[in-house]
Amino acid sequence: MDDEGIPNVSYLSQVHYVDDEHVALSNQFFSKTARNVELTGQATVLVVDGRTGQQYELDLVFERAVQSGDTFSRIDAQIRATGAREGPGVPWLLRSADIYRVRGCQLVPAQPEPAAAELLRQDSGALLAAAARLAMRLAKTSDPDAMIDGMLDGLQRELGYTNVIVLLADEECGRLTTIGSRGYSLGGVGSEARIGEGAIGVAAASARPIRISDMSRGRRYAAAVGGEAGERVIPLPGLTEPQSQLAAPMISNGRVQGVLFAEDARRFRFTHADEDALAMVALQLAGGLRLSEAEAPGVRRDGQARAPAGRPFHVRYHSFDDSLFIDDVYLIKGVPGRLLFHLLKLHAESGRTDFSNRELRLDGALRLPELKDNLEARLILLRRRLDEKEAPVRITRPERGLIHLELARPPRLEVVA
């Protein structure tokens, strides 16, 4: 209430659980309410459990406003992830996270919905135990290709996530690139999301899990690259009308290596336990992929394969963005595009078809990123994209640390500046 006893009512973007005695309210644009709280130090908040329909009235006492720290950063990341889908013209700048002590909590009865009641019966302990078992299996796997497939299969089979994607981060171009998915008609290998946009991009930029529980009130924000003029785009896999999204950053050695993403057509599908479970698996996958880069690099074999015969296929490489086309069909860009053209160029010069990870890392002409950017994972991405497009060139791994080119026909190379 104000100094005349007149209450002010505002809709809140975020009511964030801090601990058993405190909540944080997002202060974005309710200046009048903030002034009233300064007068009385008190507020009443009505919150609704979207999974059950039950309403709770919180009696709050203001303690402090924070503009930094863990709670502020969590709320800020959540707002940035959800703000874009609510439409233009809304001020999504978080002024502060206002911390309140919960003096009382009163239940306002509501009738649970059957679907929501079913979700409530989920056992969070069992979910986290399943995630721990999956993480343990990943820790026992040394092959990065098997890690990625085992993780995607496990998220579906054991954690019950129907639609999942794993993306690798590329800080050089500010994008995340899909390396594998489950639950979609199109695999989408090579599709991209911008770092800092949507649930996927904000999870990468903030290095925090992002959970969106109800997307029905705003337009869908798919986090896909929008296709700027002249830009090469592979559509990001996605549900037509997702209602819940969950993104967890893959962090290793203090750096975000990528993002695990899950979505569902049901509202409030993911809980705090799901957030913890996906984060656990994401951290294990990031560590496993990074460790695979440091293991035996392999020794290059000097043998040469028989020269391929038949009509040459055209390979066009654009040096400005490392995009690569085969017979005028876009294949991939970035580090994987640069890698493939480099291998094809070495083959054209010497006839070689076998290479080692070690020599690629030491080759200055490749301008490869440091170890943190996962050469091994980039090669997996390239191999899967070539297989998906049924290209006349494929990559196989005869053993760890070695790369073999399989050419159905001879390549004809062209560079476009």
C-alpha positions, -999 to 999 in steps of 0.1 A, spaced: 0 0 0 10 36 -5 10 63 22 -28 67 16 -35 30 22 -42 23 -15 -28 -11 -26 -9 -14 -59 -10 -47 -79 17 -58 -103 24 -89 -123 58 -104 -116 81 -120 -141 100 -142 -116 94 -154 -80 126 -172 -73 131 -197 -45 162 -187 -25 160 -209 6 134 -222 31 128 -187 45 134 -164 15 123 -157 -20 136 -132 -46 113 -111 -68 125 -97 -101 124 -59 -102 121 -49 -138 93 -23 -142 72 -21 -111 85 12 -98 53 21 -79 52 -12 -61 89 -7 -51 81 28 -37 52 13 -17 75 -14 -3 100 13 8 72 28 29 60 -4 47 86 -30 41 58 -55 34 43 -72 4 18 -100 -4 24 -123 -34 0 -148 -49 19 -176 -66 4 -204 -87 18 -239 -90 13 -244 -127 16 -282 -124 -13 -285 -99 -32 -253 -102 -28 -248 -65 -24 -212 -53 -3 -199 -24 -4 -165 -7 30 -154 6 33 -128 34 66 -111 27 90 -87 45 115 -69 24 152 -73 34 174 -61 6 178 -55 -31 208 -70 -49 223 -61 -83 249 -88 -85 257 -123 -72 243 -158 -78 206 -150 -72 207 -119 -94 225 -138 -122 201 -167 -121 171 -145 -124 187 -123 -151 196 -153 -172 161 -167 -169 146 -134 -180 169 -131 -210 160 -166 -221 122 -160 -219 120 -123 -228 126 -126 -265 96 -148 -270 72 -124 -254 75 -99 -283 92 -66 -289 88 -34 -269 89 -50 -234 117 -38 -211 135 -70 -200 163 -53 -181 165 -66 -146 170 -37 -122 175 -58 -91 166 -90 -74 146 -80 -43 151 -105 -14 121 -110 9 117 -131 41 86 -153 40 67 -145 71 37 -167 62 25 -191 35 -12 -198 31 -27 -224 8 -56 -212 -14 -72 -245 -24 -74 -253 -61 -84 -285 -80 -53 -304 -94 -55 -312 -131 -50 -350 -138 -20 -344 -161 -3 -322 -135 -11 -347 -107 6 -374 -128 37 -353 -132 38 -347 -94 42 -384 -88 77 -383 -104 103 -395 -80 131 -369 -80 154 -393 -61 150 -419 -88 155 -393 -115 188 -381 -100 199 -418 -94 193 -425 -131 213 -394 -141 241 -406 -118 241 -440 -135 242 -424 -169 271 -401 -159 290 -432 -146 286 -450 -179 299 -419 -197 329 -418 -174 338 -453 -184 336 -446 -221 367 -434 -239 354 -430 -274 338 -396 -279 314 -408 -306 301 -435 -282 298 -409 -254 275 -387 -275 253 -415 -287 252 -432 -253 243 -399 -236 214 -391 -261 200 -426 -258 203 -426 -220 184 -392 -217 156 -407 -237 155 -442 -222 163 -436 -186 154 -400 -179 123 -400 -201 132 -369 -222 116 -374 -255 133 -346 -275 170 -339 -269 198 -321 -287 235 -317 -279 253 -287 -294 290 -277 -294 301 -241 -287 322 -221 -311 333 -189 -294 351 -178 -325 318 -172 -344 295 -169 -314 274 -200 -323 265 -234 -310 263 -262 -335 242 -294 -333 263 -326 -332 234 -350 -324 197 -352 -314 169 -377 -306 132 -375 -311 130 -354 -343 123 -363 -379 154 -344 -390 186 -349 -372 198 -314 -378 235 -321 -376 253 -288 -383 223 -266 -374 231 -236 -352 219 -214 -324 234 -180 -314 252 -177 -281 231 -154 -259 197 -160 -275 169 -182 -264 172 -210 -237 201 -227 -255 221 -195 -262 216 -180 -227 226 -213 -210 259 -210 -230 264 -173 -223 256 -174 -186 271 -209 -179 238 -217 -160 210 -241 -166 179 -225 -180 144 -239 -174 112 -225 -191 81 -241 -178 53 -225 -197 57 -212 -232 20 -209 -241 17 -172 -233 43 -161 -257 53 -168 -293 78 -196 -297 115 -187 -297 134 -216 -313 169 -201 -308 177 -209 -344 198 -187 -366 174 -166 -385 190 -167 -419 206 -134 -426 212 -123 -462 237 -146 -478 240 -168 -447 240 -206 -449 215 -221 -425 206 -256 -415 172 -257 -396 176 -264 -359 155 -294 -348 125 -285 -327 89 -292 -317 62 -272 -335 47 -261 -302 70 -268 -273 57 -258 -238 87 -267 -217 124 -262 -224 155 -271 -204 191 -263 -213 222 -272 -193 257 -259 -202 286 -284 -207 314 -269 -186 349 -282 -184 380 -265 -171 360 -233 -165 348 -230 -201 315 -238 -217 320 -266 -243 284 -268 -254 248 -272 -243 225 -301 -236 189 -292 -245 156 -310 -239 120 -298 -247 85 -312 -243 50 -305 -256 37 -304 -220 37 -274 -197 57 -277 -165 74 -309 -177 107 -302 -161 114 -297 -124 143 -286 -103 153 -322 -101 154 -324 -140 175 -293 -140 200 -309 -116 199 -342 -135 206 -327 -170 233 -305 -155 250 -336 -140 251 -354 -173 262 -322 -192 292 -318 -169 302 -354 -173 299 -352 -211 320 -320 -212 348 -336 -191 348 -368 -211 350 -350 -245 378 -328 -232 397 -358 -218 394 -376 -251 414 -347 -268 443 -354 -245 445 -391 -250 467 -410 -275 468 -388 -307 477 -417 -330 505 -420 -355 499 -411 -392 501 -440 -416 519 -432 -449 499 -456 -471 480 -443 -501 447 -456 -514 440 -462 -550 430 -430 -568 392 -427 -571 377 -428 -606 346 -414 -622 331 -379 -627 347 -355 -602 325 -339 -576 328 -301 -571 340 -288 -537 335 -250 -533 351 -235 -502 343 -199 -490 373 -186 -470 354 -157 -454 332 -180 -433 348 -214 -439 316 -226 -455 318 -256 -478 295 -268 -507 296 -301 -525 281 -300 -560 265 -267 -551 248 -281 -520 257 -265 -487 274 -289 -463 288 -271 -433 309 -241 -422 332 -230 -395 360 -252 -382 345 -284 -397 343 -268 -431 379 -256 -428 390 -291 -417 374 -309 -446 388 -286 -472 423 -289 -457 421 -327 -458 409 -327 -494 436 -302 -504 463 -324 -489 449 -354 -507 449 -335 -540 486 -325 -535 499 -359 -523 473 -386 -528 472 -392 -491 440 -405 -474 453 -411 -439 460 -383 -413 465 -380 -376 450 -356 -350 485 -347 -340 495 -334 -374 463 -314 -377 469 -297 -344 504 -288 -354 495 -275 -389 495 -237 -386 477 -234 -420 446 -248 -404 443 -220 -378 427 -245 -354 414 -232 -321 431 -244 -289 424 -278 -273 394 -263 -255 374 -263 -287 374 -301 -291 390 -312 -324 378 -347 -318 342 -335 -314 345 -313 -345 355 -343 -365 325 -363 -352 303 -334 -363 319 -334 -398 316 -372 -401 279 -372 -391 271 -343 -415 288 -361 -444 269 -393 -436 236 -374 -433 241 -358 -467 253 -391 -483 283 -371 -496 309 -386 -521 335 -381 -494 333 -397 -459 355 -398 -428 363 -429 -409 384 -436 -378 405 -467 -383 418 -462 -347 419 -435 -320 437 -404 -332 436 -413 -369 415 -400 -397 408 -418 -431 392 -402 -461 370 -424 -483 364 -409 -517 338 -423 -540 349 -400 -568 378 -375 -573 373 -340 -559 376 -308 -579 385 -280 -555 376 -243 -558 383 -215 -533 361 -184 -532 376 -154 -513 
